[in-house]
Amino acid sequence: MKNPETPFDHKRRSFLKLSGLLGLGAASAAFLPAEKAEAFLFGAREFKVTKTRLAMGTFVAMTAIHPSRDEAEQAIGLAFEEIDRLNGMLTHFEKSSAIGSFNATGKLEQAPQEVLELVARSLYYNRETGGAFDITVKPLIDLYKNSFAKSHQPTESEIDRTIKLVGSENLHFQSGVLQFAGSDMAITLDGIAKGYIVDKASEVLRANGVSNHLINAGGDIRTSGLAAKGKSWTVAVQDPAKLKEYPDIITMKDGAIATSGNYEIYYDNEKLFHHIINGRTGHSPHLSSSVTVVAPTVMDADALATSVFVMEPVKGVQFINNQPDCECFVIGKGGDISRSKGWQV
């Protein structure tokens, strides 16, 4: 069946975590320009406007359904500006950012409200997941990255030494001030910030009159209202092994979905060391290939997908079954599939 809404074939930075069907054609991400814009007219009073560009280290695509092409394009432009503003604050790759400054000095006074919101939510999930979600794992990520850059696999003694720098209980958060209890600690908001930024971009679109839209930031997806011709948005779960078309396809109106997988960023060919790390063991979990979570916000879906991946399938699905308004779809290491009890079928 011909379907004009096909996802990106990700070739630039491993695979897309999750593909939204955005009407961009079957273009390969490796050959997409830094910015791509399209507009289609459906009937007399409905434009479908899509703009795609690089942001937050991935391709971000926004699709708006609106009577005015110009108004839709203006709103999308403002939403991208919000993405850039927030990413500049929350990235740990820039020393001048709020998070970069905090990691460098160990203290952040008068932290921006956005940082406080994300750290507070991160500490909440750290408690809720029994430590499965932990933003203080950055020293371990750095150990992995720096070791494999020198063709060296981290030893157990190196991992054990680095684990001592990890632990959200050593991140003090009081009266708008963030501070580490010890030196050489650092945080990464990579497991939650992208979802938060997508949520904020969606708020900008709605505030500017574009209530019908979909945002796909490398697999962190927010849907609002309806797609073209009054239909629901269609979202496909990416196959980590790329052996079949899609493990599942669901429809959404107002919702949020995110995926974490060991195929996104990994440091060795066997994928034993990848960017998702259990801060309690110092190792990457291996029983899942990908975890997809539907939640009320992309921020929550993002954090929960990482958490379930660390928990591993059985415990992770049980955890999601007890989370209100959340569902999950887990692809195991061998390709076996587990679903929460309310996953859309």
N, C-alpha and C positions, 0 to 999 in steps of 0.2 A: 504494500500500500504506500503510495507516495505521500510523504509527510514533509511539508516545507519547513517544519520547525525541528531541525536536527541540531544536536549539541556540538560543541567544539571537539575536534580530535586533538587532544593536548599533546604537543611534542616539544614545547619550549622548556617547561620545567616539570619533568615527569608527567604524570597524568592529572587531569582535573579531578578533584575529589568527588564532585558530583556535577552532572550536566543538566542544566535547565534547557528546555526546548525553546530557544529564543528567536527563531526565525532569521538566523544569520546565515543560513545555507550550510553546506558541508565544508566550509573553509577550514584548513588546518591552522591551528594556533601558531605554528612555526612560521607561517607566511602571512599572518595578519599584520597590518601596519600598526604603528603605535596608537593610532586612533582610527576608528571606523564608525561611520554613521550611515544609517539607512532609514527611509520612511516609506510607508505604504499606505494607500488610501483604501479603506474598506467601506463601501457605500458612500453616501453623500456627506456624512458628518462623523467619520471615525478614522483617525490616523493612527497607525502603529509606528511609533518612532523608536528606533534602537540606536544606542551609541555605545561603543566598546573602546576601552583604552586600558593601558597598563596602569595599575595602581596597587599599592600594598604588596608588591612582588608577584602579582598575578594579573590575569585579564579580568577586568570588571565590565560587565555588560548590564545596561539598564534598558528596559523596554517599557514604554509608556503607551497607553491607549487613551486618546484624548481628541476632542473635536478640533482643536487648533494645533497644527504642527509647530508653529512658532512658540506657543506657550509651553508645549511639551518639551521642546528643545531648550528653552530657557530654564525650565525647572530641572531638567537633567543636568544642565551646566552648573546650576547652583548646588545640586546634590554632589557632583564631582568635586566642587570646591570644598564642601564639608568633609568629604573623604580625605582630601589632601590636608586639610587643617588638622583633623583628628590624627591621621597617620603621622604627621609631623610631630605631634605631641607624644604619641604612644609607642612609637618604634624604639627598639633598643639598639638599632644599628647606628643611630646618630647620637654622638655625645652631647649635642646641643639640645636634644629633646628632653622633655621632663623625665622620662624613664632612663634615658642615657645619663643624664645628670645624677639621678638617684643612684644608679649602679656605680657611677664613678666616685661619688662622695660618701655613699652610705646613709645619706639623710636628705629628705626633701621637705622643706618647710613651705607653707602656703601652697600646697599641691593643688593643681587645677581640679575643678569639680569632677571632670571626666575621669581623671586618674583615680580620685577617691572612690568614685562609683565602681570602677572596674576592680580595684584592689579589694573593696568591701565584698563585692560579689564573688571574687576569687577565693577569699578567705571563707566565705559561706560554703562554697562548693568543696573546699578543702575539708571542712568539718563534716559536711553531709556525706562525702565519699570516703571518709576514713583515710584521707591522705592521697587518694588516687589522683586528684587534681591538685597540682602544686606548682605555683608560678615561680618558686625559688629553685627550680631544676636547671636554671641557665648554666651554672658551673659544670654540670654534667654534659649538657649539650655542647658547651665550649670544649670540654675534654674530648668528646667524640670527634668533633669537627677538626680540632687542631691535631689530634693524633693521626687521623686518617689522611690529613693533608701531608703528613710526613711518612705515609705508608706504614703506620704503626698502629696496631690494635691495642686499645687500652688494656692494661693488665688489671687483675683483681685488686692489687695493692693501690694502684692509681685510682681506681673506682672507689675503693673504700675510703681513701683520703678525701676524695672530692665529695662523697656523701655527707661528710661532716659539715659541709657548707650549705647543705640543703635542709629545709624545714620551715614551713610557714609559721610555726610557733615562734620563730626567731625574727619574724617581720612584725615590728611594732607599728600600730596604727592608732593614733589618738589625736583628737583636736586638730585635724587637718594636717598633721605631721606624720611622715613616714620615716622609719629608721630601722636599720638592720641591727640586730643584737651583736653581731660579730663582723669582723673584716672579711673581705673577699667574697661576700655574698652578692647575689645579683638576681634580678627577676626578668622573666620574659612573659609578656602578655599575648604571645602568639596563639595560645589556645583559647582565647576569649575575645581579644580586641577586635579582630576582623569582623566577628559577628556583631559586636557592639557598634562598630562603624557602619555596617550595612543597615542596622536598625535606624541609626541616626540619619543616614542618607534617605531611607524610606520616609522618615518624618518630614524631611525637607520637601520631598515630592508631594506628599499629602498637603503640607502647608501652602504649597503653591498650586493647588487645585488639581493635581494629578493623582487621583485616588486609585486608578487602575494601573498597576505597574508590577514589574518583576525586576529584581536586582540579583545578579549572579556574580559573586566575587570569588572566583576560583572554587566554586562548590558551596560557599556559604550563601544561601538563597533566601530572599524575602519576597513573598507574594502578597499583593494587596488588590482587592476588588476582582475584576474579571479581565480575561484576555480578550482578544479580538472576537467580534460577533457574539459577545455575551457568554463565551465559554469559560470554563475553569482553566487555570494554568496547569500545564503538564510538566512533570519533573521526573527525570529518569535517573535511577541509581547506576553509577558507573561500575562496570565489572573490573575489579582490580587486576585480574589476569588477562583481560582483553580477549577472552576466548569466546564470548558470546555477546549478543547485542547489549542487553541490559538485564540484570538480575530482577529488577522490578521497576514499574512505572506507576506513579500515583498522580492524582489530580488534587489541586489545592486552590482555595480562594484566598482568604486572609490567613497566612501562616508563615512558618519559618522552619528551615531544614538545613542541616550541616552534616558533613561526613569527615571522619578522621581515618587515615589509612597508612599502612607501612610502605605504600608505593609512592607517597608524596615526596619525601626527602629522606634519603638513606645514604649511609656512609660506606657500606661494604656491599659487594655483589650479592652476598647471601641475605642481605637485609636483616641481619642480626642486630645491627646498630642503626637505628633510625631516630627520627626527631621526636618520637613519642617515648618518654622515659618514665619508668616507675621510680619516683624519688626515694622510695623505701628500699629498693634493691640496687639501684644504680644501673639497671639493665632495661632494655626495651622489651616490652611484652611481645609474645610470639604466637599466641593462640588465635588471634584475629588478623584478617587482612584488611577489613574496613568495617567501620561502624557508622551508620546513618541514624540521626536522631531528629525527630520532629518535636518542636517545643513552641511555647508562646512567643519567644523572641529568638533571633538568630544568636544573640549573645549566649543565651542559655543552651541552645542546641549545640553551639560550638563547644562550650565547656563540658557539656554532658557527653558528647561524642568522644572527646578525649578521655574523659573519666571512664566510660564503659570500655574503651579500648584497653586501658590500663587494668581495669578489673578483670578483663577477659570474659568470654561469652556468657557462661551460665550465671555467674554472679552479677554481671552487668545487666542482663535482661531482667533478672529479679529486681535489681535496683530500679530500673526504669518502670517496671510494673507498679512500683509504689510512688512514682512521681506524678503528680496531677498534670493532666493535659500534655503528657509526653509519651512518645512511642519510639521504638528503635528497631532497626533492621541490621543484623550482624552477619557478615560473611566470614566464616572461619578460615583458618590457615589452609585447610584442604578443600575449601569451596562449599562446605556445608553452611546452611542458612538457619539462623535463629531469629525469631520475631517476638516482640512484646505482644501481650494479649490483645491490644487494641490496634495493632498495625493495619493500615488500610490494605485490603485484599480485593 
